[in-house]
Amino acid sequence: MYVVHFMLIMDEEKQAVHMLFEKQLLKRLDDFRFRHRFESRTDTIKWLLAWALDQKPVPEKE
């Protein structure tokens, strides 16, 4: 497992988030990033999260 740190500038509007990624997921993220020419992993993650949440997903209950 890889540790990926991305820091956002700390102010009243933003907070830092630390995440752990499995190697294969990080590779998929980087492949997506370069294919779509995102400037950074942080920009890629933020875009993917916003896109996913805009889909209005509803988790299945177990």
CHARMM internal coordinates of N, CA and C (Angstrom, degrees):
IC EDIT
DIST 1 N 1 CA 1.4453
DIST 1 CA 1 C 1.5197
ANGL 1 N 1 CA 1 C 108.08
DIST 1 C 2 N 1.3224
ANGL 1 CA 1 C 2 N 115.90
DIHE 1 N 1 CA 1 C 2 N 139.25
DIST 2 N 2 CA 1.4479
ANGL 1 C 2 N 2 CA 121.67
DIHE 1 CA 1 C 2 N 2 CA 179.26
DIST 2 CA 2 C 1.5230
ANGL 2 N 2 CA 2 C 109.55
DIHE 1 C 2 N 2 CA 2 C -102.43
DIST 2 C 3 N 1.3026
ANGL 2 CA 2 C 3 N 115.61
DIHE 2 N 2 CA 2 C 3 N 146.01
DIST 3 N 3 CA 1.4550
ANGL 2 C 3 N 3 CA 120.74
DIHE 2 CA 2 C 3 N 3 CA 174.00
DIST 3 CA 3 C 1.5152
ANGL 3 N 3 CA 3 C 107.26
DIHE 2 C 3 N 3 CA 3 C -99.55
DIST 3 C 4 N 1.3070
ANGL 3 CA 3 C 4 N 115.58
DIHE 3 N 3 CA 3 C 4 N 122.39
DIST 4 N 4 CA 1.4579
ANGL 3 C 4 N 4 CA 120.56
DIHE 3 CA 3 C 4 N 4 CA 178.15
DIST 4 CA 4 C 1.5202
ANGL 4 N 4 CA 4 C 107.24
DIHE 3 C 4 N 4 CA 4 C -115.05
DIST 4 C 5 N 1.2931
ANGL 4 CA 4 C 5 N 116.02
DIHE 4 N 4 CA 4 C 5 N 121.54
DIST 5 N 5 CA 1.4604
ANGL 4 C 5 N 5 CA 120.98
DIHE 4 CA 4 C 5 N 5 CA 177.81
DIST 5 CA 5 C 1.5182
ANGL 5 N 5 CA 5 C 107.59
DIHE 4 C 5 N 5 CA 5 C -107.66
DIST 5 C 6 N 1.2903
ANGL 5 CA 5 C 6 N 115.90
DIHE 5 N 5 CA 5 C 6 N 129.45
DIST 6 N 6 CA 1.4470
ANGL 5 C 6 N 6 CA 118.07
DIHE 5 CA 5 C 6 N 6 CA 168.53
DIST 6 CA 6 C 1.5100
ANGL 6 N 6 CA 6 C 107.27
DIHE 5 C 6 N 6 CA 6 C -133.51
DIST 6 C 7 N 1.2974
ANGL 6 CA 6 C 7 N 114.96
DIHE 6 N 6 CA 6 C 7 N 128.07
DIST 7 N 7 CA 1.4603
ANGL 6 C 7 N 7 CA 121.16
DIHE 6 CA 6 C 7 N 7 CA -175.00
DIST 7 CA 7 C 1.5223
ANGL 7 N 7 CA 7 C 109.01
DIHE 6 C 7 N 7 CA 7 C -108.43
DIST 7 C 8 N 1.2831
ANGL 7 CA 7 C 8 N 114.95
DIHE 7 N 7 CA 7 C 8 N 135.41
DIST 8 N 8 CA 1.4475
ANGL 7 C 8 N 8 CA 120.76
DIHE 7 CA 7 C 8 N 8 CA 172.48
DIST 8 CA 8 C 1.5229
ANGL 8 N 8 CA 8 C 107.55
DIHE 7 C 8 N 8 CA 8 C -101.67
DIST 8 C 9 N 1.3000
ANGL 8 CA 8 C 9 N 116.30
DIHE 8 N 8 CA 8 C 9 N 152.11
DIST 9 N 9 CA 1.4606
ANGL 8 C 9 N 9 CA 119.89
DIHE 8 CA 8 C 9 N 9 CA 177.37
DIST 9 CA 9 C 1.5228
ANGL 9 N 9 CA 9 C 108.18
DIHE 8 C 9 N 9 CA 9 C -60.83
DIST 9 C 10 N 1.3059
ANGL 9 CA 9 C 10 N 115.54
DIHE 9 N 9 CA 9 C 10 N 128.16
DIST 10 N 10 CA 1.4563
ANGL 9 C 10 N 10 CA 119.90
DIHE 9 CA 9 C 10 N 10 CA -177.57
DIST 10 CA 10 C 1.5226
ANGL 10 N 10 CA 10 C 110.46
DIHE 9 C 10 N 10 CA 10 C -79.74
DIST 10 C 11 N 1.2995
ANGL 10 CA 10 C 11 N 115.52
DIHE 10 N 10 CA 10 C 11 N 119.44
DIST 11 N 11 CA 1.4497
ANGL 10 C 11 N 11 CA 121.82
DIHE 10 CA 10 C 11 N 11 CA 170.62
DIST 11 CA 11 C 1.5172
ANGL 11 N 11 CA 11 C 106.60
DIHE 10 C 11 N 11 CA 11 C -153.17
DIST 11 C 12 N 1.2921
ANGL 11 CA 11 C 12 N 117.87
DIHE 11 N 11 CA 11 C 12 N -169.30
DIST 12 N 12 CA 1.4563
ANGL 11 C 12 N 12 CA 120.30
DIHE 11 CA 11 C 12 N 12 CA -176.48
DIST 12 CA 12 C 1.5247
ANGL 12 N 12 CA 12 C 112.28
DIHE 11 C 12 N 12 CA 12 C -68.26
DIST 12 C 13 N 1.3111
ANGL 12 CA 12 C 13 N 118.06
DIHE 12 N 12 CA 12 C 13 N -20.75
DIST 13 N 13 CA 1.4604
ANGL 12 C 13 N 13 CA 122.33
DIHE 12 CA 12 C 13 N 13 CA -175.60
DIST 13 CA 13 C 1.5289
ANGL 13 N 13 CA 13 C 113.69
DIHE 12 C 13 N 13 CA 13 C -97.05
DIST 13 C 14 N 1.3217
ANGL 13 CA 13 C 14 N 118.07
DIHE 13 N 13 CA 13 C 14 N -19.04
DIST 14 N 14 CA 1.4639
ANGL 13 C 14 N 14 CA 120.44
DIHE 13 CA 13 C 14 N 14 CA -172.98
DIST 14 CA 14 C 1.5221
ANGL 14 N 14 CA 14 C 110.45
DIHE 13 C 14 N 14 CA 14 C -128.82
DIST 14 C 15 N 1.3366
ANGL 14 CA 14 C 15 N 114.64
DIHE 14 N 14 CA 14 C 15 N 151.21
DIST 15 N 15 CA 1.4542
ANGL 14 C 15 N 15 CA 120.94
DIHE 14 CA 14 C 15 N 15 CA 176.37
DIST 15 CA 15 C 1.5214
ANGL 15 N 15 CA 15 C 108.76
DIHE 14 C 15 N 15 CA 15 C -136.06
DIST 15 C 16 N 1.3186
ANGL 15 CA 15 C 16 N 116.52
DIHE 15 N 15 CA 15 C 16 N 154.14
DIST 16 N 16 CA 1.4567
ANGL 15 C 16 N 16 CA 121.79
DIHE 15 CA 15 C 16 N 16 CA 178.55
DIST 16 CA 16 C 1.5264
ANGL 16 N 16 CA 16 C 109.84
DIHE 15 C 16 N 16 CA 16 C -79.59
DIST 16 C 17 N 1.3360
ANGL 16 CA 16 C 17 N 115.50
DIHE 16 N 16 CA 16 C 17 N 147.19
DIST 17 N 17 CA 1.4572
ANGL 16 C 17 N 17 CA 121.97
DIHE 16 CA 16 C 17 N 17 CA 177.33
DIST 17 CA 17 C 1.5314
ANGL 17 N 17 CA 17 C 107.61
DIHE 16 C 17 N 17 CA 17 C -133.71
DIST 17 C 18 N 1.3111
ANGL 17 CA 17 C 18 N 115.90
DIHE 17 N 17 CA 17 C 18 N 133.07
DIST 18 N 18 CA 1.4593
ANGL 17 C 18 N 18 CA 121.02
DIHE 17 CA 17 C 18 N 18 CA 176.45
DIST 18 CA 18 C 1.5206
ANGL 18 N 18 CA 18 C 107.35
DIHE 17 C 18 N 18 CA 18 C -113.10
DIST 18 C 19 N 1.3262
ANGL 18 CA 18 C 19 N 116.66
DIHE 18 N 18 CA 18 C 19 N 133.65
DIST 19 N 19 CA 1.4607
ANGL 18 C 19 N 19 CA 120.60
DIHE 18 CA 18 C 19 N 19 CA -177.17
DIST 19 CA 19 C 1.5215
ANGL 19 N 19 CA 19 C 110.27
DIHE 18 C 19 N 19 CA 19 C -134.15
DIST 19 C 20 N 1.3178
ANGL 19 CA 19 C 20 N 115.80
DIHE 19 N 19 CA 19 C 20 N 151.59
DIST 20 N 20 CA 1.4561
ANGL 19 C 20 N 20 CA 122.26
DIHE 19 CA 19 C 20 N 20 CA 173.12
DIST 20 CA 20 C 1.5215
ANGL 20 N 20 CA 20 C 108.24
DIHE 19 C 20 N 20 CA 20 C -108.85
DIST 20 C 21 N 1.3359
ANGL 20 CA 20 C 21 N 116.26
DIHE 20 N 20 CA 20 C 21 N 135.14
DIST 21 N 21 CA 1.4560
ANGL 20 C 21 N 21 CA 121.37
DIHE 20 CA 20 C 21 N 21 CA 179.06
DIST 21 CA 21 C 1.5261
ANGL 21 N 21 CA 21 C 109.60
DIHE 20 C 21 N 21 CA 21 C -122.69
DIST 21 C 22 N 1.3090
ANGL 21 CA 21 C 22 N 116.07
DIHE 21 N 21 CA 21 C 22 N 138.60
DIST 22 N 22 CA 1.4582
ANGL 21 C 22 N 22 CA 119.47
DIHE 21 CA 21 C 22 N 22 CA 170.40
DIST 22 CA 22 C 1.5233
ANGL 22 N 22 CA 22 C 107.37
DIHE 21 C 22 N 22 CA 22 C -70.75
DIST 22 C 23 N 1.3113
ANGL 22 CA 22 C 23 N 116.09
DIHE 22 N 22 CA 22 C 23 N 152.26
DIST 23 N 23 CA 1.4551
ANGL 22 C 23 N 23 CA 121.94
DIHE 22 CA 22 C 23 N 23 CA -174.33
DIST 23 CA 23 C 1.5332
ANGL 23 N 23 CA 23 C 112.07
DIHE 22 C 23 N 23 CA 23 C -54.74
DIST 23 C 24 N 1.3192
ANGL 23 CA 23 C 24 N 117.68
DIHE 23 N 23 CA 23 C 24 N -44.56
DIST 24 N 24 CA 1.4596
ANGL 23 C 24 N 24 CA 121.05
DIHE 23 CA 23 C 24 N 24 CA -177.45
DIST 24 CA 24 C 1.5316
ANGL 24 N 24 CA 24 C 111.93
DIHE 23 C 24 N 24 CA 24 C -66.73
DIST 24 C 25 N 1.3296
ANGL 24 CA 24 C 25 N 117.51
DIHE 24 N 24 CA 24 C 25 N -39.00
DIST 25 N 25 CA 1.4571
ANGL 24 C 25 N 25 CA 120.37
DIHE 24 CA 24 C 25 N 25 CA 178.60
DIST 25 CA 25 C 1.5274
ANGL 25 N 25 CA 25 C 110.84
DIHE 24 C 25 N 25 CA 25 C -67.60
DIST 25 C 26 N 1.3293
ANGL 25 CA 25 C 26 N 116.93
DIHE 25 N 25 CA 25 C 26 N -38.94
DIST 26 N 26 CA 1.4606
ANGL 25 C 26 N 26 CA 120.94
DIHE 25 CA 25 C 26 N 26 CA 177.36
DIST 26 CA 26 C 1.5246
ANGL 26 N 26 CA 26 C 110.65
DIHE 25 C 26 N 26 CA 26 C -63.45
DIST 26 C 27 N 1.3309
ANGL 26 CA 26 C 27 N 116.97
DIHE 26 N 26 CA 26 C 27 N -38.55
DIST 27 N 27 CA 1.4651
ANGL 26 C 27 N 27 CA 120.49
DIHE 26 CA 26 C 27 N 27 CA 176.61
DIST 27 CA 27 C 1.5223
ANGL 27 N 27 CA 27 C 110.86
DIHE 26 C 27 N 27 CA 27 C -63.28
DIST 27 C 28 N 1.3316
ANGL 27 CA 27 C 28 N 116.78
DIHE 27 N 27 CA 27 C 28 N -43.18
DIST 28 N 28 CA 1.4663
ANGL 27 C 28 N 28 CA 120.44
DIHE 27 CA 27 C 28 N 28 CA 177.98
DIST 28 CA 28 C 1.5194
ANGL 28 N 28 CA 28 C 110.81
DIHE 27 C 28 N 28 CA 28 C -62.49
DIST 28 C 29 N 1.3253
ANGL 28 CA 28 C 29 N 116.60
DIHE 28 N 28 CA 28 C 29 N -40.94
DIST 29 N 29 CA 1.4597
ANGL 28 C 29 N 29 CA 121.31
DIHE 28 CA 28 C 29 N 29 CA 178.33
DIST 29 CA 29 C 1.5245
ANGL 29 N 29 CA 29 C 110.55
DIHE 28 C 29 N 29 CA 29 C -61.92
DIST 29 C 30 N 1.3264
ANGL 29 CA 29 C 30 N 116.57
DIHE 29 N 29 CA 29 C 30 N -48.11
DIST 30 N 30 CA 1.4647
ANGL 29 C 30 N 30 CA 120.30
DIHE 29 CA 29 C 30 N 30 CA -179.71
DIST 30 CA 30 C 1.5258
ANGL 30 N 30 CA 30 C 111.44
DIHE 29 C 30 N 30 CA 30 C -64.68
DIST 30 C 31 N 1.3347
ANGL 30 CA 30 C 31 N 117.89
DIHE 30 N 30 CA 30 C 31 N -39.44
DIST 31 N 31 CA 1.4713
ANGL 30 C 31 N 31 CA 120.52
DIHE 30 CA 30 C 31 N 31 CA 177.09
DIST 31 CA 31 C 1.5254
ANGL 31 N 31 CA 31 C 110.27
DIHE 30 C 31 N 31 CA 31 C -60.68
DIST 31 C 32 N 1.3269
ANGL 31 CA 31 C 32 N 116.56
DIHE 31 N 31 CA 31 C 32 N -44.58
DIST 32 N 32 CA 1.4696
ANGL 31 C 32 N 32 CA 121.17
DIHE 31 CA 31 C 32 N 32 CA 178.06
DIST 32 CA 32 C 1.5221
ANGL 32 N 32 CA 32 C 109.90
DIHE 31 C 32 N 32 CA 32 C -62.34
DIST 32 C 33 N 1.3101
ANGL 32 CA 32 C 33 N 115.75
DIHE 32 N 32 CA 32 C 33 N -45.05
DIST 33 N 33 CA 1.4719
ANGL 32 C 33 N 33 CA 121.02
DIHE 32 CA 32 C 33 N 33 CA -179.48
DIST 33 CA 33 C 1.5230
ANGL 33 N 33 CA 33 C 111.39
DIHE 32 C 33 N 33 CA 33 C -56.59
DIST 33 C 34 N 1.3216
ANGL 33 CA 33 C 34 N 117.26
DIHE 33 N 33 CA 33 C 34 N -50.10
DIST 34 N 34 CA 1.4636
ANGL 33 C 34 N 34 CA 119.95
DIHE 33 CA 33 C 34 N 34 CA -176.03
DIST 34 CA 34 C 1.5239
ANGL 34 N 34 CA 34 C 111.90
DIHE 33 C 34 N 34 CA 34 C -73.00
DIST 34 C 35 N 1.3338
ANGL 34 CA 34 C 35 N 117.05
DIHE 34 N 34 CA 34 C 35 N -35.21
DIST 35 N 35 CA 1.4668
ANGL 34 C 35 N 35 CA 120.57
DIHE 34 CA 34 C 35 N 35 CA 178.78
DIST 35 CA 35 C 1.5342
ANGL 35 N 35 CA 35 C 110.71
DIHE 34 C 35 N 35 CA 35 C -63.22
DIST 35 C 36 N 1.3200
ANGL 35 CA 35 C 36 N 116.27
DIHE 35 N 35 CA 35 C 36 N -36.01
DIST 36 N 36 CA 1.4609
ANGL 35 C 36 N 36 CA 120.40
DIHE 35 CA 35 C 36 N 36 CA -177.49
DIST 36 CA 36 C 1.5294
ANGL 36 N 36 CA 36 C 112.83
DIHE 35 C 36 N 36 CA 36 C -104.64
DIST 36 C 37 N 1.3120
ANGL 36 CA 36 C 37 N 116.10
DIHE 36 N 36 CA 36 C 37 N 8.96
DIST 37 N 37 CA 1.4704
ANGL 36 C 37 N 37 CA 123.49
DIHE 36 CA 36 C 37 N 37 CA 172.09
DIST 37 CA 37 C 1.5279
ANGL 37 N 37 CA 37 C 114.52
DIHE 36 C 37 N 37 CA 37 C 57.94
DIST 37 C 38 N 1.3377
ANGL 37 CA 37 C 38 N 115.28
DIHE 37 N 37 CA 37 C 38 N 43.14
DIST 38 N 38 CA 1.4569
ANGL 37 C 38 N 38 CA 118.86
DIHE 37 CA 37 C 38 N 38 CA 172.74
DIST 38 CA 38 C 1.5272
ANGL 38 N 38 CA 38 C 108.31
DIHE 37 C 38 N 38 CA 38 C -74.27
DIST 38 C 39 N 1.3116
ANGL 38 CA 38 C 39 N 116.55
DIHE 38 N 38 CA 38 C 39 N 147.62
DIST 39 N 39 CA 1.4534
ANGL 38 C 39 N 39 CA 121.38
DIHE 38 CA 38 C 39 N 39 CA -176.78
DIST 39 CA 39 C 1.5295
ANGL 39 N 39 CA 39 C 112.88
DIHE 38 C 39 N 39 CA 39 C -71.57
DIST 39 C 40 N 1.3505
ANGL 39 CA 39 C 40 N 116.77
DIHE 39 N 39 CA 39 C 40 N -32.07
DIST 40 N 40 CA 1.4642
ANGL 39 C 40 N 40 CA 119.65
DIHE 39 CA 39 C 40 N 40 CA -176.26
DIST 40 CA 40 C 1.5267
ANGL 40 N 40 CA 40 C 110.22
DIHE 39 C 40 N 40 CA 40 C -149.90
DIST 40 C 41 N 1.3278
ANGL 40 CA 40 C 41 N 115.60
DIHE 40 N 40 CA 40 C 41 N 166.35
DIST 41 N 41 CA 1.4594
ANGL 40 C 41 N 41 CA 120.49
DIHE 40 CA 40 C 41 N 41 CA 173.76
DIST 41 CA 41 C 1.5202
ANGL 41 N 41 CA 41 C 110.24
DIHE 40 C 41 N 41 CA 41 C -62.34
DIST 41 C 42 N 1.3154
ANGL 41 CA 41 C 42 N 116.22
DIHE 41 N 41 CA 41 C 42 N -39.75
DIST 42 N 42 CA 1.4596
ANGL 41 C 42 N 42 CA 120.12
DIHE 41 CA 41 C 42 N 42 CA -179.77
DIST 42 CA 42 C 1.5255
ANGL 42 N 42 CA 42 C 110.79
DIHE 41 C 42 N 42 CA 42 C -59.43
DIST 42 C 43 N 1.3244
ANGL 42 CA 42 C 43 N 117.27
DIHE 42 N 42 CA 42 C 43 N -47.30
DIST 43 N 43 CA 1.4662
ANGL 42 C 43 N 43 CA 120.45
DIHE 42 CA 42 C 43 N 43 CA 178.27
DIST 43 CA 43 C 1.5210
ANGL 43 N 43 CA 43 C 111.11
DIHE 42 C 43 N 43 CA 43 C -60.48
DIST 43 C 44 N 1.3142
ANGL 43 CA 43 C 44 N 116.43
DIHE 43 N 43 CA 43 C 44 N -39.78
DIST 44 N 44 CA 1.4648
ANGL 43 C 44 N 44 CA 121.42
DIHE 43 CA 43 C 44 N 44 CA 179.75
DIST 44 CA 44 C 1.5231
ANGL 44 N 44 CA 44 C 110.92
DIHE 43 C 44 N 44 CA 44 C -63.80
DIST 44 C 45 N 1.3234
ANGL 44 CA 44 C 45 N 116.47
DIHE 44 N 44 CA 44 C 45 N -48.09
DIST 45 N 45 CA 1.4650
ANGL 44 C 45 N 45 CA 121.33
DIHE 44 CA 44 C 45 N 45 CA -178.84
DIST 45 CA 45 C 1.5258
ANGL 45 N 45 CA 45 C 110.18
DIHE 44 C 45 N 45 CA 45 C -63.04
DIST 45 C 46 N 1.3160
ANGL 45 CA 45 C 46 N 117.61
DIHE 45 N 45 CA 45 C 46 N -44.55
DIST 46 N 46 CA 1.4596
ANGL 45 C 46 N 46 CA 120.89
DIHE 45 CA 45 C 46 N 46 CA -179.83
DIST 46 CA 46 C 1.5301
ANGL 46 N 46 CA 46 C 110.55
DIHE 45 C 46 N 46 CA 46 C -62.09
DIST 46 C 47 N 1.3348
ANGL 46 CA 46 C 47 N 117.75
DIHE 46 N 46 CA 46 C 47 N -42.60
DIST 47 N 47 CA 1.4566
ANGL 46 C 47 N 47 CA 121.04
DIHE 46 CA 46 C 47 N 47 CA 179.33
DIST 47 CA 47 C 1.5245
ANGL 47 N 47 CA 47 C 110.82
DIHE 46 C 47 N 47 CA 47 C -64.63
DIST 47 C 48 N 1.3230
ANGL 47 CA 47 C 48 N 116.72
DIHE 47 N 47 CA 47 C 48 N -45.63
DIST 48 N 48 CA 1.4628
ANGL 47 C 48 N 48 CA 120.37
DIHE 47 CA 47 C 48 N 48 CA -179.71
DIST 48 CA 48 C 1.5270
ANGL 48 N 48 CA 48 C 112.04
DIHE 47 C 48 N 48 CA 48 C -63.34
DIST 48 C 49 N 1.3205
ANGL 48 CA 48 C 49 N 117.17
DIHE 48 N 48 CA 48 C 49 N -41.69
DIST 49 N 49 CA 1.4627
ANGL 48 C 49 N 49 CA 120.04
DIHE 48 CA 48 C 49 N 49 CA 178.14
DIST 49 CA 49 C 1.5311
ANGL 49 N 49 CA 49 C 111.66
DIHE 48 C 49 N 49 CA 49 C -63.97
DIST 49 C 50 N 1.3153
ANGL 49 CA 49 C 50 N 116.81
DIHE 49 N 49 CA 49 C 50 N -45.14
DIST 50 N 50 CA 1.4664
ANGL 49 C 50 N 50 CA 120.25
DIHE 49 CA 49 C 50 N 50 CA 178.86
DIST 50 CA 50 C 1.5234
ANGL 50 N 50 CA 50 C 110.19
DIHE 49 C 50 N 50 CA 50 C -62.24
DIST 50 C 51 N 1.3334
ANGL 50 CA 50 C 51 N 117.36
DIHE 50 N 50 CA 50 C 51 N -44.59
DIST 51 N 51 CA 1.4654
ANGL 50 C 51 N 51 CA 121.09
DIHE 50 CA 50 C 51 N 51 CA 179.48
DIST 51 CA 51 C 1.5255
ANGL 51 N 51 CA 51 C 110.50
DIHE 50 C 51 N 51 CA 51 C -61.32
DIST 51 C 52 N 1.3309
ANGL 51 CA 51 C 52 N 116.59
DIHE 51 N 51 CA 51 C 52 N -46.87
DIST 52 N 52 CA 1.4620
ANGL 51 C 52 N 52 CA 120.69
DIHE 51 CA 51 C 52 N 52 CA -178.44
DIST 52 CA 52 C 1.5271
ANGL 52 N 52 CA 52 C 110.87
DIHE 51 C 52 N 52 CA 52 C -62.14
DIST 52 C 53 N 1.3127
ANGL 52 CA 52 C 53 N 118.07
DIHE 52 N 52 CA 52 C 53 N -43.91
DIST 53 N 53 CA 1.4574
ANGL 52 C 53 N 53 CA 121.11
DIHE 52 CA 52 C 53 N 53 CA -179.43
DIST 53 CA 53 C 1.5286
ANGL 53 N 53 CA 53 C 111.84
DIHE 52 C 53 N 53 CA 53 C -68.63
DIST 53 C 54 N 1.3208
ANGL 53 CA 53 C 54 N 117.43
DIHE 53 N 53 CA 53 C 54 N -30.69
DIST 54 N 54 CA 1.4671
ANGL 53 C 54 N 54 CA 120.98
DIHE 53 CA 53 C 54 N 54 CA 176.13
DIST 54 CA 54 C 1.5268
ANGL 54 N 54 CA 54 C 111.93
DIHE 53 C 54 N 54 CA 54 C -66.42
DIST 54 C 55 N 1.3393
ANGL 54 CA 54 C 55 N 117.17
DIHE 54 N 54 CA 54 C 55 N -19.17
DIST 55 N 55 CA 1.4652
ANGL 54 C 55 N 55 CA 121.22
DIHE 54 CA 54 C 55 N 55 CA 178.67
DIST 55 CA 55 C 1.5297
ANGL 55 N 55 CA 55 C 111.49
DIHE 54 C 55 N 55 CA 55 C -76.74
DIST 55 C 56 N 1.3246
ANGL 55 CA 55 C 56 N 116.13
DIHE 55 N 55 CA 55 C 56 N -6.49
DIST 56 N 56 CA 1.4761
ANGL 55 C 56 N 56 CA 123.90
DIHE 55 CA 55 C 56 N 56 CA 179.94
DIST 56 CA 56 C 1.5347
ANGL 56 N 56 CA 56 C 111.66
DIHE 55 C 56 N 56 CA 56 C 54.38
DIST 56 C 57 N 1.3263
ANGL 56 CA 56 C 57 N 116.44
DIHE 56 N 56 CA 56 C 57 N 56.05
DIST 57 N 57 CA 1.4662
ANGL 56 C 57 N 57 CA 119.65
DIHE 56 CA 56 C 57 N 57 CA -179.56
DIST 57 CA 57 C 1.5363
ANGL 57 N 57 CA 57 C 111.94
DIHE 56 C 57 N 57 CA 57 C -68.55
DIST 57 C 58 N 1.3143
ANGL 57 CA 57 C 58 N 115.17
DIHE 57 N 57 CA 57 C 58 N 149.06
DIST 58 N 58 CA 1.4528
ANGL 57 C 58 N 58 CA 121.10
DIHE 57 CA 57 C 58 N 58 CA 175.66
DIST 58 CA 58 C 1.5255
ANGL 58 N 58 CA 58 C 106.73
DIHE 57 C 58 N 58 CA 58 C -125.32
DIST 58 C 59 N 1.3322
ANGL 58 CA 58 C 59 N 117.52
DIHE 58 N 58 CA 58 C 59 N 111.27
DIST 59 N 59 CA 1.4606
ANGL 58 C 59 N 59 CA 119.93
DIHE 58 CA 58 C 59 N 59 CA -179.23
DIST 59 CA 59 C 1.5280
ANGL 59 N 59 CA 59 C 110.76
DIHE 58 C 59 N 59 CA 59 C -63.31
DIST 59 C 60 N 1.3132
ANGL 59 CA 59 C 60 N 114.33
DIHE 59 N 59 CA 59 C 60 N 141.70
DIST 60 N 60 CA 1.4622
ANGL 59 C 60 N 60 CA 118.89
DIHE 59 CA 59 C 60 N 60 CA 176.00
DIST 60 CA 60 C 1.5189
ANGL 60 N 60 CA 60 C 108.97
DIHE 59 C 60 N 60 CA 60 C -75.34
DIST 60 C 61 N 1.3060
ANGL 60 CA 60 C 61 N 115.93
DIHE 60 N 60 CA 60 C 61 N 140.61
DIST 61 N 61 CA 1.4612
ANGL 60 C 61 N 61 CA 120.49
DIHE 60 CA 60 C 61 N 61 CA 178.24
DIST 61 CA 61 C 1.5058
ANGL 61 N 61 CA 61 C 108.13
DIHE 60 C 61 N 61 CA 61 C -85.04
DIST 61 C 62 N 1.3270
ANGL 61 CA 61 C 62 N 115.52
DIHE 61 N 61 CA 61 C 62 N 138.43
DIST 62 N 62 CA 1.4679
ANGL 61 C 62 N 62 CA 120.10
DIHE 61 CA 61 C 62 N 62 CA -179.67
DIST 62 CA 62 C 1.5038
ANGL 62 N 62 CA 62 C 111.05
DIHE 61 C 62 N 62 CA 62 C -90.01
END
COOR INIT
IC SEED 1 N 1 CA 1 C
IC BUILD
